[in-house]
Amino acid sequence: MPLTRRNFLQLGAAATAAAALPLSFADPLGMPIGCQTYPIKDMIKADFPGALKWVQAAGFKTIELCSPFAYPDFLALGKYKPQELRGMLADHGITCISAHFVPTELYQHGDERIAYAKEFGMTQMAVAALGPFKLTGKESTDDVKRYTDQFNAFAVKAHAAGITAVLHNEGFVSARIDGKPVYDMMIAQLDPTNVKLQFQVSSMQAGYDAVTYFNRYKGRFISMHCQDWVVGPDGKTKQVPLGKGVVDWKSVFAAAKVGGIKNYFVELEEDPELMPPSVPYLKALKV
């Protein structure tokens, strides 16, 4: 996605409007508004400096990256040393304490990835899922234990380095075995001392209500990915900017405080241009 002059001016206008909001309005929970970078992976791959300008103009203050070793569209970032990459972000007023990694790279190259994250200044290393994204229907509770045991072992190493291992809830994590949610099974088996959770708000469509889970597992969460959507007459969902859809964000953020949320990232994969309009809404949201 090229950063055109028209798009840049539109984003600048949105950022200006957000900055003009009354100071009495606080970002939810007083946290910087974050952006997950996966939706802008094409821009990052084609023009990383342009992507940073896009993020800055949109008004995002912090980002969550994806592994420059295992995510194909982020491989170009591997040419930068961690501190160099962090410096490029800082030049645009952007921080980054979190990134998504692929589980196998953490198990096979755990020490190297932890060293990279530590040098970068990250405090969170997340995985999108434990287990497959495409399910066969043959998954069992034995698989749940196998996946959580592996992640617990990595989390011990990360914790020793001052980094929190984080589980996101997509793929197998949001599946069910004999009608029972795998998510709850994994939460029960993951060591709360070393592992925290990142809630994917769009998983509410699969019956995983954010408010319910934040209250059920108080203190277990550290982060969340924020999506909003509307449901068409055909029953299909379509993503929209935050505050324009069905999600009750005031209730979600109020519960997020109970759940332990320390950071959050807007992530609208269907159309990244939906992400900047979410910033003014979040700036005005009173929780």
FENKA-V107405 format. One record per backbone hydrogen bond with DSSP energy under -1.0 kcal/mol. NH is the residue of the N-H (numbers start at 1). CO is the residue of the C=O. Records with the same first field share a line. If there is no record, write none. Layout:
BEGIN
NH = CO, CO
END
This chain:
BEGIN
4 = 2
8 = 4
9 = 5
10 = 6
11 = 7
12 = 8
13 = 9
14 = 10
15 = 11
16 = 12
17 = 13
18 = 14
19 = 15
20 = 16
21 = 18
25 = 22
30 = 27
31 = 28
35 = 62
36 = 266
37 = 64
40 = 37
41 = 38
44 = 40
45 = 41
46 = 42
47 = 43
51 = 47
52 = 48
53 = 49
54 = 50
55 = 51
56 = 52
57 = 53
58 = 54
60 = 55
61 = 33
62 = 33
63 = 95
64 = 35
65 = 98
67 = 100
71 = 67
74 = 71
75 = 72
77 = 74
78 = 75
79 = 76
80 = 77
85 = 81
86 = 82
87 = 83
88 = 84
89 = 85
90 = 86
91 = 87
92 = 89
93 = 90
94 = 89
95 = 61
100 = 65
101 = 126
106 = 102
107 = 103
108 = 104
109 = 105
113 = 109
114 = 110
115 = 111
116 = 112
117 = 113
118 = 114
119 = 115
120 = 116
121 = 117
122 = 117
123 = 97
124 = 97
125 = 164
126 = 99
127 = 166
144 = 140
145 = 141
146 = 142
147 = 143
148 = 144
149 = 145
150 = 146
151 = 147
152 = 148
153 = 149
154 = 150
155 = 151
156 = 152
157 = 153
158 = 154
159 = 155
160 = 156
162 = 159
163 = 158
164 = 123
165 = 194
166 = 125
167 = 196
168 = 127
170 = 128
172 = 132
173 = 170
174 = 171
175 = 172
177 = 180
180 = 177
182 = 175
185 = 181
186 = 182
187 = 183
188 = 184
189 = 185
190 = 186
195 = 191
196 = 165
197 = 220
198 = 167
199 = 223
201 = 225
203 = 200
204 = 201
205 = 202
206 = 203
207 = 204
208 = 203
209 = 207
213 = 209
214 = 210
215 = 211
216 = 212
217 = 213
219 = 258
220 = 217
221 = 259
222 = 197
223 = 197
225 = 199
226 = 265
230 = 238
232 = 236
235 = 232
238 = 230
240 = 228
244 = 241
246 = 229
249 = 247
252 = 248
253 = 249
254 = 250
255 = 251
256 = 252
257 = 253
259 = 255
260 = 256
261 = 256
262 = 222
263 = 222
265 = 224
266 = 34
267 = 226
274 = 271
275 = 272
278 = 275
279 = 276
282 = 278
283 = 279
284 = 280
END
